[in-house]
Amino acid sequence: MLKFTEEHEWLKIEGGVATVGITEHAAGQLGDLVFVELPEVGANFSKGDSAATVESVKAASDVYCPLDGEIVEVNQAIVEDPALVNSDAQGAAWFFKLKLADPSSANALLDEAAYKELVG
């Protein structure tokens, strides 16, 4: 199941764990990324908390936790090469995996059609 937030995060949900990243739209708006800071494995976040930070040549931006849960894995590859986010934002450049406190809460997020309508 693929879901999106109004803050431009995407989630791929499998078995109560969401793989989270920023959308291609967000990566395009930020421009070339030069720095990514990820959360610690084991950290717990509530929906809307700042979970990661990205910096580009244009600006710095927070990546928000889309739902309540615990970080179970982070993608070190994007810390070592932030440009991966620009080249494969919705694929290999995921940010973190989140064990969802309540997997059914994902139903309230946007589907792909609603997200595309949001970004026009």
N, CA, C and O atoms as a printed pandas DataFrame, in Angstrom:
     atom_number atom_name residue_name chain_id  residue_number  x_coord  y_coord  z_coord
0              1         N          MET        A               1    0.850   -1.182    0.000
1              2        CA          MET        A               1    0.000    0.000    0.000
2              3         C          MET        A               1    0.892    1.241    0.000
3              4         O          MET        A               1    1.771    1.377    0.851
4              5         N          LEU        A               2    0.666    2.139   -0.949
5              6        CA          LEU        A               2    1.428    3.376   -1.052
6              7         C          LEU        A               2    0.538    4.526   -0.601
7              8         O          LEU        A               2   -0.573    4.694   -1.102
8              9         N          LYS        A               3    1.035    5.319    0.352
9             10        CA          LYS        A               3    0.291    6.461    0.882
10            11         C          LYS        A               3    1.187    7.695    0.864
11            12         O          LYS        A               3    2.409    7.588    0.761
12            13         N          PHE        A               4    0.561    8.869    0.966
13            14        CA          PHE        A               4    1.280   10.135    0.914
14            15         C          PHE        A               4    0.754   11.075    1.990
15            16         O          PHE        A               4   -0.366   10.916    2.475
16            17         N          THR        A               5    1.584   12.069    2.362
17            18        CA          THR        A               5    1.140   13.099    3.305
18            19         C          THR        A               5    1.116   14.450    2.592
19            20         O          THR        A               5    1.716   14.616    1.531
20            21         N          GLU        A               6    0.417   15.407    3.190
21            22        CA          GLU        A               6    0.389   16.766    2.639
22            23         C          GLU        A               6    1.741   17.445    2.806
23            24         O          GLU        A               6    1.993   18.476    2.181
24            25         N          GLU        A               7    2.622   16.880    3.645
25            26        CA          GLU        A               7    3.973   17.425    3.846
26            27         C          GLU        A               7    4.975   16.783    2.893
27            28         O          GLU        A               7    6.182   16.976    3.040
28            29         N          HIS        A               8    4.485   16.024    1.921
29            30        CA          HIS        A               8    5.295   15.455    0.831
30            31         C          HIS        A               8    6.176   14.280    1.252
31            32         O          HIS        A               8    7.280   14.111    0.734
32            33         N          GLU        A               9    5.691   13.475    2.184
33            34        CA          GLU        A               9    6.335   12.195    2.468
34            35         C          GLU        A               9    5.529   11.089    1.805
35            36         O          GLU        A               9    4.310   11.197    1.666
36            37         N          TRP        A              10    6.210   10.032    1.400
37            38        CA          TRP        A              10    5.528    8.834    0.901
38            39         C          TRP        A              10    5.786    7.692    1.878
39            40         O          TRP        A              10    6.795    7.669    2.582
40            41         N          LEU        A              11    4.853    6.749    1.903
41            42        CA          LEU        A              11    4.971    5.576    2.768
42            43         C          LEU        A              11    4.603    4.334    1.959
43            44         O          LEU        A              11    3.574    4.300    1.284
44            45         N          LYS        A              12    5.438    3.342    2.034
45            46        CA          LYS        A              12    5.107    2.034    1.471
46            47         C          LYS        A              12    4.935    1.120    2.673
47            48         O          LYS        A              12    5.886    0.867    3.413
48            49         N          ILE        A              13    3.717    0.627    2.862
49            50        CA          ILE        A              13    3.380   -0.100    4.089
50            51         C          ILE        A              13    3.289   -1.595    3.802
51            52         O          ILE        A              13    2.546   -2.037    2.926
52            53         N          GLU        A              14    4.068   -2.359    4.569
53            54        CA          GLU        A              14    4.076   -3.811    4.448
54            55         C          GLU        A              14    4.153   -4.415    5.849
55            56         O          GLU        A              14    5.119   -4.188    6.577
56            57         N          GLY        A              15    3.148   -5.172    6.215
57            58        CA          GLY        A              15    3.175   -5.885    7.485
58            59         C          GLY        A              15    3.359   -5.024    8.715
59            60         O          GLY        A              15    4.079   -5.418    9.633
60            61         N          GLY        A              16    2.738   -3.873    8.764
61            62        CA          GLY        A              16    2.813   -3.004    9.934
62            63         C          GLY        A              16    4.067   -2.151    9.999
63            64         O          GLY        A              16    4.285   -1.448   10.986
64            65         N          VAL        A              17    4.902   -2.200    8.957
65            66        CA          VAL        A              17    6.107   -1.368    8.884
66            67         C          VAL        A              17    6.008   -0.490    7.644
67            68         O          VAL        A              17    5.736   -0.973    6.545
68            69         N          ALA        A              18    6.235    0.812    7.837
69            70        CA          ALA        A              18    6.181    1.759    6.727
70            71         C          ALA        A              18    7.596    2.190    6.354
71            72         O          ALA        A              18    8.358    2.662    7.198
72            73         N          THR        A              19    7.932    2.020    5.085
73            74        CA          THR        A              19    9.146    2.611    4.547
74            75         C          THR        A              19    8.779    4.033    4.158
75            76         O          THR        A              19    7.809    4.242    3.430
76            77         N          VAL        A              20    9.549    5.027    4.638
77            78        CA          VAL        A              20    9.182    6.435    4.491
78            79         C          VAL        A              20   10.287    7.188    3.746
79            80         O          VAL        A              20   11.476    6.969    3.976
80            81         N          GLY        A              21    9.864    8.075    2.853
81            82        CA          GLY        A              21   10.796    8.952    2.155
82            83         C          GLY        A              21   10.090   10.225    1.750
83            84         O          GLY        A              21    8.928   10.440    2.093
84            85         N          ILE        A              22   10.802   11.076    1.012
85            86        CA          ILE        A              22   10.158   12.282    0.494
86            87         C          ILE        A              22    9.798   12.037   -0.967
87            88         O          ILE        A              22   10.449   11.257   -1.661
88            89         N          THR        A              23    8.758   12.713   -1.415
89            90        CA          THR        A              23    8.266   12.497   -2.772
90            91         C          THR        A              23    9.194   13.127   -3.806
91            92         O          THR        A              23   10.023   13.979   -3.486
92            93         N          GLU        A              24    9.034   12.689   -5.049
93            94        CA          GLU        A              24    9.791   13.287   -6.146
94            95         C          GLU        A              24    9.492   14.773   -6.240
95            96         O          GLU        A              24   10.379   15.571   -6.545
96            97         N          HIS        A              25    8.237   15.150   -5.977
97            98        CA          HIS        A              25    7.858   16.569   -5.995
98            99         C          HIS        A              25    8.690   17.353   -4.975
99           100         O          HIS        A              25    9.229   18.413   -5.293
100          101         N          ALA        A              26    8.789   16.828   -3.752
101          102        CA          ALA        A              26    9.549   17.514   -2.706
102          103         C          ALA        A              26   11.026   17.603   -3.076
103          104         O          ALA        A              26   11.648   18.652   -2.908
104          105         N          ALA        A              27   11.581   16.516   -3.574
105          106        CA          ALA        A              27   12.996   16.511   -3.962
106          107         C          ALA        A              27   13.245   17.549   -5.056
107          108         O          ALA        A              27   14.264   18.239   -5.042
108          109         N          GLY        A              28   12.318   17.655   -5.995
109          110        CA          GLY        A              28   12.457   18.636   -7.064
110          111         C          GLY        A              28   12.382   20.065   -6.563
111          112         O          GLY        A              28   13.099   20.940   -7.048
112          113         N          GLN        A              29   11.502   20.304   -5.579
113          114        CA          GLN        A              29   11.368   21.637   -5.003
114          115         C          GLN        A              29   12.617   22.038   -4.224
115          116         O          GLN        A              29   13.018   23.201   -4.236
116          117         N          LEU        A              30   13.231   21.063   -3.543
117          118        CA          LEU        A              30   14.422   21.355   -2.733
118          119         C          LEU        A              30   15.656   21.613   -3.589
119          120         O          LEU        A              30   16.520   22.404   -3.213
120          121         N          GLY        A              31   15.740   20.952   -4.731
121          122        CA          GLY        A              31   16.949   21.067   -5.547
122          123         C          GLY        A              31   17.981   20.053   -5.080
123          124         O          GLY        A              31   17.651   19.099   -4.376
124          125         N          ASP        A              32   19.219   20.261   -5.470
125          126        CA          ASP        A              32   20.279   19.292   -5.179
126          127         C          ASP        A              32   20.562   19.194   -3.685
127          128         O          ASP        A              32   20.971   20.167   -3.052
128          129         N          LEU        A              33   20.338   17.997   -3.130
129          130        CA          LEU        A              33   20.589   17.799   -1.703
130          131         C          LEU        A              33   22.075   17.636   -1.433
131          132         O          LEU        A              33   22.794   16.983   -2.189
132          133         N          VAL        A              34   22.519   18.246   -0.333
133          134        CA          VAL        A              34   23.933   18.170    0.046
134          135         C          VAL        A              34   24.131   17.541    1.428
135          136         O          VAL        A              34   25.259   17.226    1.810
136          137         N          PHE        A              35   23.026   17.354    2.186
137          138        CA          PHE        A              35   23.137   16.818    3.543
138          139         C          PHE        A              35   21.818   16.173    3.940
139          140         O          PHE        A              35   20.744   16.710    3.670
140          141         N          VAL        A              36   21.912   15.005    4.589
141          142        CA          VAL        A              36   20.735   14.331    5.145
142          143         C          VAL        A              36   21.080   13.881    6.558
143          144         O          VAL        A              36   22.128   13.275    6.782
144          145         N          GLU        A              37   20.203   14.176    7.509
145          146        CA          GLU        A              37   20.343   13.694    8.890
146          147         C          GLU        A              37   19.138   12.815    9.193
147          148         O          GLU        A              37   17.992   13.237    9.034
148          149         N          LEU        A              38   19.408   11.590    9.629
149          150        CA          LEU        A              38   18.341   10.620    9.895
150          151         C          LEU        A              38   18.156   10.405   11.391
151          152         O          LEU        A              38   19.051   10.716   12.176
152          153         N          PRO        A              39   17.008    9.877   11.790
153          154        CA          PRO        A              39   16.773    9.595   13.213
154          155         C          PRO        A              39   17.557    8.364   13.668
155          156         O          PRO        A              39   18.091    7.618   12.847
156          157         N          GLU        A              40   17.620    8.166   14.968
157          158        CA          GLU        A              40   18.271    6.990   15.544
158          159         C          GLU        A              40   17.319    5.799   15.510
159          160         O          GLU        A              40   16.121    5.946   15.751
160          161         N          VAL        A              41   17.856    4.626   15.211
161          162        CA          VAL        A              41   17.063    3.402   15.317
162          163         C          VAL        A              41   16.629    3.247   16.775
163          164         O          VAL        A              41   17.431    3.437   17.689
164          165         N          GLY        A              42   15.364    2.903   16.986
165          166        CA          GLY        A              42   14.829    2.758   18.335
166          167         C          GLY        A              42   14.096    3.994   18.827
167          168         O          GLY        A              42   13.391    3.938   19.835
168          169         N          ALA        A              43   14.257    5.116   18.122
169          170        CA          ALA        A              43   13.568    6.346   18.523
170          171         C          ALA        A              43   12.074    6.217   18.241
171          172         O          ALA        A              43   11.670    5.618   17.244
172          173         N          ASN        A              44   11.268    6.779   19.121
173          174        CA          ASN        A              44    9.813    6.791   18.950
174          175         C          ASN        A              44    9.375    8.199   18.574
175          176         O          ASN        A              44    9.840    9.183   19.149
176          177         N          PHE        A              45    8.478    8.279   17.605
177          178        CA          PHE        A              45    7.973    9.559   17.142
178          179         C          PHE        A              45    6.458    9.534   17.091
179          180         O          PHE        A              45    5.838    8.487   16.904
180          181         N          SER        A              46    5.880   10.709   17.261
181          182        CA          SER        A              46    4.446   10.891   17.059
182          183         C          SER        A              46    4.234   11.501   15.686
183          184         O          SER        A              46    5.131   12.139   15.135
184          185         N          LYS        A              47    3.054   11.306   15.143
185          186        CA          LYS        A              47    2.710   11.901   13.852
186          187         C          LYS        A              47    2.982   13.400   13.897
187          188         O          LYS        A              47    2.560   14.088   14.826
188          189         N          GLY        A              48    3.688   13.897   12.889
189          190        CA          GLY        A              48    3.971   15.325   12.796
190          191         C          GLY        A              48    5.292   15.748   13.405
191          192         O          GLY        A              48    5.729   16.878   13.187
192          193         N          ASP        A              49    5.947   14.869   14.170
193          194        CA          ASP        A              49    7.258   15.198   14.734
194          195         C          ASP        A              49    8.296   15.294   13.622
195          196         O          ASP        A              49    8.206   14.590   12.616
196          197         N          SER        A              50    9.274   16.166   13.809
197          198        CA          SER        A              50   10.397   16.227   12.882
198          199         C          SER        A              50   11.273   15.002   13.123
199          200         O          SER        A              50   11.803   14.819   14.219
200          201         N          ALA        A              51   11.424   14.162   12.096
201          202        CA          ALA        A              51   12.167   12.907   12.250
202          203         C          ALA        A              51   13.513   12.937   11.541
203          204         O          ALA        A              51   14.430   12.211   11.926
204          205         N          ALA        A              52   13.645   13.763   10.515
205          206        CA          ALA        A              52   14.884   13.831    9.745
206          207         C          ALA        A              52   15.019   15.250    9.195
207          208         O          ALA        A              52   14.068   16.031    9.212
208          209         N          THR        A              53   16.220   15.564    8.707
209          210        CA          THR        A              53   16.485   16.873    8.129
210          211         C          THR        A              53   17.199   16.694    6.804
211          212         O          THR        A              53   18.071   15.836    6.665
212          213         N          VAL        A              54   16.822   17.511    5.834
213          214        CA          VAL        A              54   17.536   17.535    4.562
214          215         C          VAL        A              54   17.976   18.975    4.299
215          216         O          VAL        A              54   17.278   19.929    4.640
216          217         N          GLU        A              55   19.145   19.103    3.689
217          218        CA          GLU        A              55   19.628   20.420    3.291
218          219         C          GLU        A              55   20.020   20.363    1.828
219          220         O          GLU        A              55   20.657   19.415    1.368
220          221         N          SER        A              56   19.620   21.403    1.111
221          222        CA          SER        A              56   19.991   21.515   -0.291
222          223         C          SER        A              56   20.761   22.814   -0.470
223          224         O          SER        A              56   20.978   23.557    0.487
224          225         N          VAL        A              57   21.169   23.078   -1.699
225          226        CA          VAL        A              57   21.834   24.344   -1.970
226          227         C          VAL        A              57   20.868   25.508   -1.775
227          228         O          VAL        A              57   21.304   26.646   -1.600
228          229         N          LYS        A              58   19.545   25.235   -1.802
229          230        CA          LYS        A              58   18.528   26.274   -1.648
230          231         C          LYS        A              58   18.083   26.486   -0.200
231          232         O          LYS        A              58   17.926   27.624    0.244
232          233         N          ALA        A              59   17.878   25.377    0.542
233          234        CA          ALA        A              59   17.212   25.504    1.846
234          235         C          ALA        A              59   17.392   24.236    2.679
235          236         O          ALA        A              59   17.823   23.193    2.187
236          237         N          ALA        A              60   17.049   24.368    3.950
237          238        CA          ALA        A              60   16.984   23.206    4.842
238          239         C          ALA        A              60   15.516   22.929    5.109
239          240         O          ALA        A              60   14.699   23.850    5.147
240          241         N          SER        A              61   15.182   21.657    5.295
241          242        CA          SER        A              61   13.788   21.290    5.508
242          243         C          SER        A              61   13.709   20.080    6.420
243          244         O          SER        A              61   14.589   19.220    6.414
244          245         N          ASP        A              62   12.646   20.027    7.200
245          246        CA          ASP        A              62   12.394   18.861    8.043
246          247         C          ASP        A              62   11.633   17.808    7.258
247          248         O          ASP        A              62   10.856   18.122    6.356
248          249         N          VAL        A              63   11.869   16.559    7.617
249          250        CA          VAL        A              63   11.069   15.443    7.129
250          251         C          VAL        A              63   10.279   14.970    8.339
251          252         O          VAL        A              63   10.854   14.601    9.363
252          253         N          TYR        A              64    8.963   14.984    8.214
253          254        CA          TYR        A              64    8.093   14.714    9.354
254          255         C          TYR        A              64    7.720   13.240    9.431
255          256         O          TYR        A              64    7.610   12.550    8.418
256          257         N          CYS        A              65    7.529   12.783   10.655
257          258        CA          CYS        A              65    7.063   11.424   10.867
258          259         C          CYS        A              65    5.583   11.388   10.483
259          260         O          CYS        A              65    4.779   12.122   11.059
260          261         N          PRO        A              66    5.215   10.543    9.517
261          262        CA          PRO        A              66    3.841   10.573    9.018
262          263         C          PRO        A              66    2.806    9.932    9.932
263          264         O          PRO        A              66    1.619   10.241    9.833
264          265         N          LEU        A              67    3.243    9.040   10.825
265          266        CA          LEU        A              67    2.346    8.353   11.762
266          267         C          LEU        A              67    3.119    8.039   13.036
267          268         O          LEU        A              67    4.347    8.129   13.050
268          269         N          ASP        A              68    2.428    7.676   14.092
269          270        CA          ASP        A              68    3.083    7.285   15.339
270          271         C          ASP        A              68    3.822    5.958   15.143
271          272         O          ASP        A              68    3.307    5.041   14.502
272          273         N          GLY        A              69    5.029    5.866   15.701
273          274        CA          GLY        A              69    5.738    4.595   15.604
274          275         C          GLY        A              69    7.182    4.676   16.059
275          276         O          GLY        A              69    7.641    5.696   16.573
276          277         N          GLU        A              70    7.887    3.568   15.856
277          278        CA          GLU        A              70    9.281    3.423   16.267
278          279         C          GLU        A              70   10.157    3.205   15.038
279          280         O          GLU        A              70    9.818    2.416   14.156
280          281         N          ILE        A              71   11.280    3.907   14.986
281          282        CA          ILE        A              71   12.235    3.744   13.894
282          283         C          ILE        A              71   12.918    2.385   14.055
283          284         O          ILE        A              71   13.516    2.104   15.094
284          285         N          VAL        A              72   12.824    1.546   13.024
285          286        CA          VAL        A              72   13.441    0.216   13.095
286          287         C          VAL        A              72   14.622    0.062   12.137
287          288         O          VAL        A              72   15.394   -0.891   12.244
288          289         N          GLU        A              73   14.759    1.008   11.196
289          290        CA          GLU        A              73   15.887    0.954   10.259
290          291         C          GLU        A              73   16.031    2.325    9.607
291          292         O          GLU        A              73   15.041    3.027    9.405
292          293         N          VAL        A              74   17.272    2.706    9.276
293          294        CA          VAL        A              74   17.517    3.935    8.530
294          295         C          VAL        A              74   18.366    3.598    7.299
295          296         O          VAL        A              74   19.061    2.583    7.265
296          297         N          ASN        A              75   18.294    4.456    6.313
297          298        CA          ASN        A              75   18.996    4.246    5.045
298          299         C          ASN        A              75   20.289    5.062    5.037
299          300         O          ASN        A              75   20.298    6.220    4.619
300          301         N          GLN        A              76   21.365    4.458    5.495
301          302        CA          GLN        A              76   22.651    5.140    5.592
302          303         C          GLN        A              76   23.170    5.591    4.224
303          304         O          GLN        A              76   23.962    6.530    4.145
304          305         N          ALA        A              77   22.738    4.938    3.161
305          306        CA          ALA        A              77   23.216    5.284    1.815
306          307         C          ALA        A              77   22.924    6.738    1.459
307          308         O          ALA        A              77   23.721    7.367    0.763
308          309         N          ILE        A              78   21.784    7.292    1.927
309          310        CA          ILE        A              78   21.461    8.676    1.570
310          311         C          ILE        A              78   22.220    9.683    2.427
311          312         O          ILE        A              78   22.335   10.850    2.053
312          313         N          VAL        A              79   22.737    9.245    3.572
313          314        CA          VAL        A              79   23.608   10.109    4.368
314          315         C          VAL        A              79   24.951   10.231    3.654
315          316         O          VAL        A              79   25.525   11.316    3.562
316          317         N          GLU        A              80   25.443    9.097    3.152
317          318        CA          GLU        A              80   26.727    9.071    2.455
318          319         C          GLU        A              80   26.651    9.729    1.083
319          320         O          GLU        A              80   27.644   10.288    0.618
320          321         N          ASP        A              81   25.494    9.675    0.424
321          322        CA          ASP        A              81   25.315   10.262   -0.902
322          323         C          ASP        A              81   23.917   10.890   -1.011
323          324         O          ASP        A              81   23.002   10.279   -1.563
324          325         N          PRO        A              82   23.758   12.117   -0.479
325          326        CA          PRO        A              82   22.438   12.765   -0.495
326          327         C          PRO        A              82   21.838   12.919   -1.896
327          328         O          PRO        A              82   20.618   13.013   -2.029
328          329         N          ALA        A              83   22.662   12.946   -2.931
329          330        CA          ALA        A              83   22.170   13.108   -4.299
330          331         C          ALA        A              83   21.265   11.951   -4.714
331          332         O          ALA        A              83   20.486   12.091   -5.657
332          333         N          LEU        A              84   21.354   10.803   -4.024
333          334        CA          LEU        A              84   20.454    9.682   -4.312
334          335         C          LEU        A              84   18.995   10.104   -4.183
335          336         O          LEU        A              84   18.134    9.623   -4.920
336          337         N          VAL        A              85   18.723   11.007   -3.240
337          338        CA          VAL        A              85   17.340   11.457   -3.037
338          339         C          VAL        A              85   16.831   12.170   -4.286
339          340         O          VAL        A              85   15.659   12.038   -4.641
340          341         N          ASN        A              86   17.694   12.917   -4.947
341          342        CA          ASN        A              86   17.293   13.610   -6.167
342          343         C          ASN        A              86   17.093   12.641   -7.331
343          344         O          ASN        A              86   16.234   12.868   -8.183
344          345         N          SER        A              87   17.875   11.570   -7.372
345          346        CA          SER        A              87   17.806   10.670   -8.517
346          347         C          SER        A              87   16.773    9.548   -8.355
347          348         O          SER        A              87   16.283    9.018   -9.352
348          349         N          ASP        A              88   16.435    9.177   -7.107
349          350        CA          ASP        A              88   15.497    8.063   -6.895
350          351         C          ASP        A              88   14.698    8.263   -5.607
351          352         O          ASP        A              88   14.692    7.408   -4.720
352          353         N          ALA        A              89   14.022    9.421   -5.527
353          354        CA          ALA        A              89   13.335    9.821   -4.293
354          355         C          ALA        A              89   12.333    8.781   -3.797
355          356         O          ALA        A              89   12.228    8.552   -2.592
356          357         N          GLN        A              90   11.606    8.157   -4.702
357          358        CA          GLN        A              90   10.554    7.230   -4.286
358          359         C          GLN        A              90   10.971    5.779   -4.504
359          360         O          GLN        A              90   10.131    4.904   -4.716
360          361         N          GLY        A              91   12.278    5.538   -4.450
361          362        CA          GLY        A              91   12.794    4.186   -4.610
362          363         C          GLY        A              91   13.927    3.930   -3.627
363          364         O          GLY        A              91   13.697    3.792   -2.425
364          365         N          ALA        A              92   15.149    3.869   -4.141
365          366        CA          ALA        A              92   16.316    3.518   -3.329
366          367         C          ALA        A              92   16.630    4.553   -2.254
367          368         O          ALA        A              92   17.358    4.254   -1.308
368          369         N          ALA        A              93   16.094    5.762   -2.385
369          370        CA          ALA        A              93   16.428    6.840   -1.448
370          371         C          ALA        A              93   15.398    6.995   -0.325
371          372         O          ALA        A              93   15.099    8.115    0.090
372          373         N          TRP        A              94   14.859    5.883    0.164
373          374        CA          TRP        A              94   13.975    5.957    1.328
374          375         C          TRP        A              94   14.778    6.457    2.527
375          376         O          TRP        A              94   16.002    6.328    2.553
376          377         N          PHE        A              95   14.092    7.026    3.517
377          378        CA          PHE        A              95   14.767    7.618    4.673
378          379         C          PHE        A              95   14.828    6.667    5.862
379          380         O          PHE        A              95   15.902    6.397    6.400
380          381         N          PHE        A              96   13.656    6.159    6.268
381          382        CA          PHE        A              96   13.620    5.282    7.443
382          383         C          PHE        A              96   12.439    4.331    7.363
383          384         O          PHE        A              96   11.494    4.534    6.601
384          385         N          LYS        A              97   12.527    3.286    8.179
385          386        CA          LYS        A              97   11.417    2.342    8.309
386          387         C          LYS        A              97   10.830    2.526    9.702
387          388         O          LYS        A              97   11.546    2.589   10.701
388          389         N          LEU        A              98    9.519    2.609    9.733
389          390        CA          LEU        A              98    8.764    2.947   10.931
390          391         C          LEU        A              98    7.813    1.811   11.273
391          392         O          LEU        A              98    6.914    1.494   10.495
392          393         N          LYS        A              99    8.009    1.195   12.445
393          394        CA          LYS        A              99    7.053    0.198   12.930
394          395         C          LYS        A              99    5.856    0.970   13.465
395          396         O          LYS        A              99    5.959    1.694   14.456
396          397         N          LEU        A             100    4.725    0.807   12.798
397          398        CA          LEU        A             100    3.551    1.615   13.111
398          399         C          LEU        A             100    2.899    1.193   14.421
399          400         O          LEU        A             100    2.677    0.008   14.670
400          401         N          ALA        A             101    2.594    2.193   15.258
401          402        CA          ALA        A             101    1.888    1.922   16.512
402          403         C          ALA        A             101    0.473    1.418   16.210
403          404         O          ALA        A             101   -0.055    0.565   16.923
404          405         N          ASP        A             102   -0.129    1.952   15.151
405          406        CA          ASP        A             102   -1.481    1.560   14.750
406          407         C          ASP        A             102   -1.542    1.547   13.219
407          408         O          ASP        A             102   -1.812    2.579   12.605
408          409         N          PRO        A             103   -1.294    0.394   12.600
409          410        CA          PRO        A             103   -1.270    0.341   11.135
410          411         C          PRO        A             103   -2.535    0.865   10.467
411          412         O          PRO        A             103   -2.468    1.365    9.344
412          413         N          SER        A             104   -3.689    0.762   11.129
413          414        CA          SER        A             104   -4.928    1.237   10.506
414          415         C          SER        A             104   -4.951    2.760   10.359
415          416         O          SER        A             104   -5.738    3.294    9.576
416          417         N          SER        A             105   -4.087    3.469   11.113
417          418        CA          SER        A             105   -4.057    4.935   11.012
418          419         C          SER        A             105   -3.596    5.397    9.629
419          420         O          SER        A             105   -3.840    6.543    9.251
420          421         N          ALA        A             106   -2.934    4.522    8.871
421          422        CA          ALA        A             106   -2.490    4.870    7.518
422          423         C          ALA        A             106   -3.668    5.113    6.584
423          424         O          ALA        A             106   -3.519    5.781    5.560
424          425         N          ASN        A             107   -4.831    4.583    6.923
425          426        CA          ASN        A             107   -6.007    4.761    6.073
426          427         C          ASN        A             107   -6.393    6.229    5.915
427          428         O          ASN        A             107   -7.036    6.599    4.932
428          429         N          ALA        A             108   -6.002    7.073    6.883
429          430        CA          ALA        A             108   -6.358    8.489    6.841
430          431         C          ALA        A             108   -5.426    9.300    5.936
431          432         O          ALA        A             108   -5.700   10.471    5.671
432          433         N          LEU        A             109   -4.331    8.701    5.459
433          434        CA          LEU        A             109   -3.386    9.422    4.608
434          435         C          LEU        A             109   -3.895    9.466    3.167
435          436         O          LEU        A             109   -4.863    8.791    2.817
436          437         N          LEU        A             110   -3.231   10.264    2.343
437          438        CA          LEU        A             110   -3.628   10.428    0.947
438          439         C          LEU        A             110   -3.227    9.224    0.107
439          440         O          LEU        A             110   -2.178    8.620    0.336
440          441         N          ASP        A             111   -4.067    8.875   -0.871
441          442        CA          ASP        A             111   -3.632    7.887   -1.859
442          443         C          ASP        A             111   -2.924    8.649   -2.985
443          444         O          ASP        A             111   -2.859    9.878   -2.963
444          445         N          GLU        A             112   -2.402    7.924   -3.955
445          446        CA          GLU        A             112   -1.594    8.572   -5.004
446          447         C          GLU        A             112   -2.399    9.590   -5.797
447          448         O          GLU        A             112   -1.883   10.662   -6.114
448          449         N          ALA        A             113   -3.654    9.284   -6.125
449          450        CA          ALA        A             113   -4.480   10.214   -6.896
450          451         C          ALA        A             113   -4.715   11.506   -6.123
451          452         O          ALA        A             113   -4.646   12.592   -6.698
452          453         N          ALA        A             114   -4.991   11.399   -4.824
453          454        CA          ALA        A             114   -5.230   12.601   -4.006
454          455         C          ALA        A             114   -3.953   13.421   -3.870
455          456         O          ALA        A             114   -4.006   14.651   -3.862
456          457         N          TYR        A             115   -2.798   12.746   -3.763
457          458        CA          TYR        A             115   -1.538   13.490   -3.670
458          459         C          TYR        A             115   -1.248   14.231   -4.973
459          460         O          TYR        A             115   -0.837   15.391   -4.956
460          461         N          LYS        A             116   -1.462   13.558   -6.099
461          462        CA          LYS        A             116   -1.220   14.207   -7.395
462          463         C          LYS        A             116   -2.117   15.431   -7.561
463          464         O          LYS        A             116   -1.704   16.440   -8.133
464          465         N          GLU        A             117   -3.341   15.334   -7.059
465          466        CA          GLU        A             117   -4.249   16.483   -7.116
466          467         C          GLU        A             117   -3.726   17.613   -6.235
467          468         O          GLU        A             117   -3.835   18.782   -6.604
468          469         N          LEU        A             118   -3.161   17.281   -5.080
469          470        CA          LEU        A             118   -2.619   18.266   -4.153
470          471         C          LEU        A             118   -1.482   19.055   -4.795
471          472         O          LEU        A             118   -1.425   20.278   -4.667
472          473         N          VAL        A             119   -0.585   18.367   -5.477
473          474        CA          VAL        A             119    0.593   19.045   -6.042
474          475         C          VAL        A             119    0.354   19.580   -7.458
475          476         O          VAL        A             119    1.187   20.298   -8.012
476          477         N          GLY        A             120   -0.797   19.216   -8.031
477          478        CA          GLY        A             120   -1.223   19.747   -9.312
478          479         C          GLY        A             120   -0.326   19.388  -10.455
479          480         O          GLY        A             120   -0.586   19.782  -11.592
